């Protein structure tokens, strides 16, 4: 029962925030918009990027110097940042190209 109440509560909260955003009462920072736009790319590449960053942090013994919590935060931030880079370099240009192709019409007639 409590999980249903939480789900409905969060759905109503999200609907309210969405309404505030569309009415221009809330200004979303540009970097959060970028993370939102890149969320699918981040989802697709996060495991590979996280693995690479964790291996690099182990090689550099980052957890010994910064601690486990700081290492976790750095790997998390690095994974999100590199996912955004993948979005900017791969997904966004690909989508723009596909959009132009669709407007131009079919390739084969």
N, C-alpha and C positions, 0 to 999 in steps of 0.2 A: 504494500500500500504506500509506504513512504517513497519508494522510487517513482511511483506514478505522480505523486505530489511534486517531487523535485523536477521531474520532466516537464510537467505542465507549468510549474513556476518559472523554469528557465526558458521555456518556449514563450511565455508571456513577457518575460524580461527582454528576450531577444526581439520580439515583435515591437515592444515599446522603444527600444534603442534604435531599431530600424526606422520607425516612424519619426523619431527625433532627427535622425540623420537625413532623411528625405526632406524634412521640413527645414533643414539647414540650421537647426539649433545646436547641433554637435559638429565640431570640426575635427575630422580624423586626420592625424599626422600622415604625411606622405609616405614615410617608411612603413607604417602599418598597412597602408593601401598596397604598397609593393609586396609585403609579405602575404597579404590576402590574395593578390593577383597570382603570386607565385606558389600558392599553397599546394596545388596539384603537382607541380614540378618538385616541390620540396618533399611531398609524399612519395613520389616515385624514386627519388634519388637519396633519401635520407639514410637508408640503411648502409649503402655503399660509402657515402661520405662520412657517416658516423664511424664506420669501421676503420677507414683510413685515418681519420683524426684521432681516434683512440690509439691506434698503433703508433702514430707519430708522438702522441703524448707519452706513451709508455717508453718509446725509444729515448725521448728527451727527459724521462723521469720527472715529468711535470708534477705528478701527484706528491712526490717527495718534497718539492720546493713550494708548491702552492697549496697542497692539500687536495683531498678527494673532492670536496664540494666545489672548490674553485675550478678544478679540472673538469668536472661535470658541466659547470656553467660555460666554460670556454668551449668545450666540445659541442654543446648545444647551440651556442651562439654561432660558432663556426659552421655547423651543419646548416643552420638557417641561412646564414650569409652566403655560403656556397650554393645552396639551393636557389637563392635569389639570383646569383650570377648565372647559373644554368638557365633559369627562366629568361633572363635578359639576353643571353647569348644564343639560346637555342629555340625555346618555345615561342617567345614573342615574335622574332623574325619569321619563324615558320608559319605561325598563325596569320601574320600580315600577308605573307606570300600566298597562302591558301585563300585568304579573303579576296585578294586582287584577282586570283585565278577564277574564283566563283563569279565575281562581277563581270569579268571579261567573257564569260560563257564557257560552254564545254569545249574541250580540246578536240574531240572527234565529232564530226557532223555526219 
